[in-house]
């Protein structure tokens, strides 16, 4: 009996320096499953992956809606890994780092890419500064923006970096431009098995996302992105992401349809306001709407860190020429530490609940 595609482990694949075929990988996975925290999750996923089941269950992050469990085909996950390898020109024997939780699709797919493409993968605890206690050089690493910010002094040891989970802000973009790393912002979700579109951060970066091979995009009546990626999903995916469509393979991300704030009849797009505030606020922050008796919803600004002079900050924000008077927050809240999802994304809903 011929092994299914996903059980064909590339002979160049290494995990923390060790060679693993299917049998050795099963032994390792069983050992890891007895460990605590992130190692246990890696072990559980590896056992799922090398099983004969054609599918596996994956949890969505819940960063933009209620978390849910969806079923993915392993064949589609292999195709996603191959597309990433083709786009980023990844070769067998190159070194990669897994520093994301293996509870989410991003962490799982780093393992899949390594097994399919023959990468030499190291895994470390998924902290906010995963490179700080290491001295190795890597060809390919995936991080969320917070990890990137905390890893800036060490990124000269990374050749190619993909960033997902949240947009890359202006300050981080400028900081990355001072480094030799090739950095890319990615667009994707669990349903599309991580990224289906990419845009460079470094150098003369494009403003638009470019779809990976075998992916085309369109819009629905709301102006939201519709993804046709037959190699990684059986049906078209209708998103809640408002986009400016440039072609059937390129688009500009505008914001979330379901995050629009209706304040006194004026529709406000949080993501666009946040983009305009990036030059003023160095900490993590976001804007949102809270119930208001007069306006219906009032625009508020939530900042991570210690409190500062709220009125002075609002006066400074009011002076920004790019902002209309409707885009100036009515109130500022300070939260010591933002709530995060299991995949290290900012959980806006739970953080906002702290404020309320």
N, C-alpha and C positions, 0 to 999 in steps of 0.2 A: 504493500500500500504506500502510495506517494504522499509525503507530508504536505499539508496545505502551505500555501505561499508564506504565511506569516511565521511558520515554524522553521523556515529556511534562514537560520542565523548566519549573517555574513562572516566568513572566516577571519576578517580583519577586526571584527568587533571585540572590544575589550571593555571591561567594567571595573573601575578602580584598579586598573593594571592587570587584571586576571582574564584569561581566555575562558569563554563559556559557550559550549554547544548547548543543545536543548536539555540534555540530561544534567550537565553541570549547573545550568541555569536554574533548573528545578530545585536542585539541592540548595543552591544559594538562596533562592526565593523562600524556601521553607525556613531557612535559618533567619533570614531578614524578617520574616513574618513574626518571629518570636521576639524581635527587638521592640523598642518603643518608638513612638512618634513617627518621624519621616521615613525611617528605614522600614518600619512595618508596612507603610503604604506602598513603598517600592516593591517589597516582597509580594504583597497581595496583587499588585498589578501584573508583575511578571508571571505569576501563576495563572492569572486570567489570560494573559497573552499567549502563552505556550499551550494552553488547553486546546482541544479540538473544536470548541465552539466557534462558529463563524462570526459571532457578535460579542460585544461586551457592553455593560452599562456604565455610563459616565454621568456625573453630576454637573449641572451648570453652576456657574459661580454665584448667581443671585445678585450681581452688582447692578443690573438694570431691570430686575423683575424678581418674581419669586423663584427660588431655586427649584430645579426639577431634575428628574433622572431620565435620560434619553438613551436609546440603544444605537450603537454605531457598528458598522460592518468593519471587521478587521482588514478586509480587502481595500476598503476606502482609506483606512489609516495608512496602509502601505503605500497607496497612491499619493496620499498627502506627503508622506516622507520623501518619495521619489521626486515630486514637484519641487519641494524645498531644496533638495539636493541639486536639482537641475538649475533652479533660479540662482542659488548662491554658490554654485560650482563647488560643492562639497565632495571631497575625494576620500576613498578608503584610507584608513590610517591617520586621518586628521584628528586632532584632539578637541573634545567638546566638554562642556561643563553643565551638569544638571544642578541648578540652585533654586528651582521652583518646587512647590509642594506637588507630590505625585497624586494628590487627591483630585486635581483638576486636569483638564485636557492638555494644557501647556506642558506640565511636568511629564505626563504620560508620553506625549509625542516626542520629547527629547530622548526617551528610552527607545521608542520605536525607530526614530531616525538613526540612532546609533546601531541598532540591530540590523536594520535594512541596508544602510549605506556603508556599514563597516567602520564607524567612528570609534575612537578610543575615548570613552566617556568616564569622567569622574563625577561622583555625586557627593554633595556636601549638604549640611543642614541649611534649609532655606531661610536664612536670616536677612535682615535689611542691608547687611554689608558682607556679602558672601566671599569676596575676594581678599578681605583684610588680613586673613590669617594664612594666605596661600602665596606661593611664589612661582607657580607654574605659568606657562604661556598657553593660551588656547586659541584655536582657529575659529570656534563657533560657540556662542553663548546666548541664551535667552534670559531676559530679565524684565521686571516691571519697572516703571519710572523711578520709584523710591529706591530700589536697589541700585539703579544706574547712578542716581545722585550721590549715594553714599559710597559708590565704587570709583568715582572720577579719578582719584589719585592712583588707581591700579589698572585703569583701562588701557594703558599702553601695552599691557600683556594680553590683550584680546584683539584678534584680527577682524572678526566680523561679529557684530552684536545686533540681535533683533529685540525690539522693545514692544511689549504688548500690555493689554489690560487697562490702559488709560492713554490719553493723548500726551505727546511730548511737548512740554511748555516751552516758551520762547527762551527763558533763561537756560534751561537744560540743553536746548538746541545749540545755543551760542557756546556753552561750555564744551559740548561734544565737538564742535567745529575747531576747537583748539587742540584736539587730540588726534593721533594717527589712526584710531579705530574707525572702521567702516560701520556706521550705525544706521539701522533701518527701523522706521516705525511700521508696525504691522496692523492690518485690519482683519478681524475674524472673530469667531465665536465657537462654542463647543459644537454647535450643529454643523459647522463647516470644517470641523477637525482642525482647529487653530486658523492660521492666516490663509486668506485667499487673495490678499492684495498687500502691496508693500510700497513704501516711499522712502527714499534716502533721507537721512537726517544730516549727514556730513556733507561738506562741500557746498556746491550750488544746488541745494536740494530743491526738488520739485514740490509744488504745492498739492499735487494730486497723487492719489493712490493708483498704482498700476497692478492689474490683475495678474495672477500667476498663470502659467500655461494651462490651457483647457478650461479656463474660467471666463465667462462673459457676464455683464451686468446690464440692468435696465432699471426703470422706475415704475412704481405704481401710481395711482391717481393722487395719492397724498404727497408724492415727491420722495417717497422712501425707496431705498435700495432693494432691488430684487436680484438674487444671485443664482446663476445657472452654472453649477459645477458638477457635471455628471460623473467625474472621476471620484468624487468624495461624498456625494449625496444623490439619492435616487429621485428627489423632487426639487423643484425650484424653492428657494428660501426667501420668503418675504420678511424683510426686517422692519424695525421701527426707526431706522437711521435715515434722517433727511440728508440728501446729497444733491450736489450739483453735478449732473451727468455730462461728461465731456465726450465720451465715446462708449462703445460697448465693452471697453476694457479699462477705461480710466474714469475717475470720479474724485470730487472734492467732498470730504465729510463735513457736514454742517452742524449736526447735533441730533438729539433724540426727539422724535415726534412726541413721545409720552412724557417728556420733561418740560415741554412748553409751559410757561407761566402766564396766566391771564390776569393781569393786574389793572383793574379799572377799565377793562375792554381793550387794553394794549397787550399784544402777545409778545412775550419776551423769550429769547432763546438763551438759556443759561450758558451753554458752551461758548457762544459768541461773546457774551459778557465776560466770561472767565478769560478768554483769549485777550481781551482788551485790558484786563487787570493784571496780567502776568508780569508786566514791567514794574509794578508797584509792590507786589507781595512775594516775598521769598519763601515763605512757609507753604505747606500744602493748604489748599483752600477750595471752596466751591460756593456757588450761589444757588439758592433754591427759593421756593415759594412757601410761605406759611399763611394759614387762614387769616383773613382780615375782614372786619364787619363792613368797612366802607369800600375797599378795593376788591374784595373777593379773595385775592391773594396779594400779599406784599412781598417784595423782593428782599431777601436777607443774604448776608455774606457770612460764611462760617469759616473760621481760620483755625488751624492747628497750632497750638502753642500758648504761651503765657499772654494774658490780657495786656493791651496797650490802650492809648487814648482813642476811644471810639469816635468821638466827634471830630478830632483832628484828622483821623483816617478818612472819614466820610467827606470832609472838606477837601482833602487832597484828591480823592476819587472824583468829586464833583468838578474838579479843575481839569480833568482829562478831556481833551477835545474830541477824542474818538467816541466818547460815551454821550448818548442822549440823556436828557433829564430823567426819562423813565427807567434808564438802565443803572441809575445810582441807587445802591441798596438803602432801604429805609432803616435797617438796623444791622449791627455787626455782633456776632457771637464768637466767643473764643472757647475752644475745646482743647483740653490738655493733650489728648491723644485720640486721633480718629479711630473709629471702629473699622475693622477690615474683614473681608471675606476670607475663607480658608485658602484662597489662592492669592492673597496679599493685595487685593484691590480695595480701594476705599469703599466702604459700605455707607453710601450717602443716607440711606433710609434710617439705619440704626444710629448713625452719628446725629442725624437730625432729631431723632427721638430723645437723645441726651439733652439737646437744646430745649426741646419742648418741655 
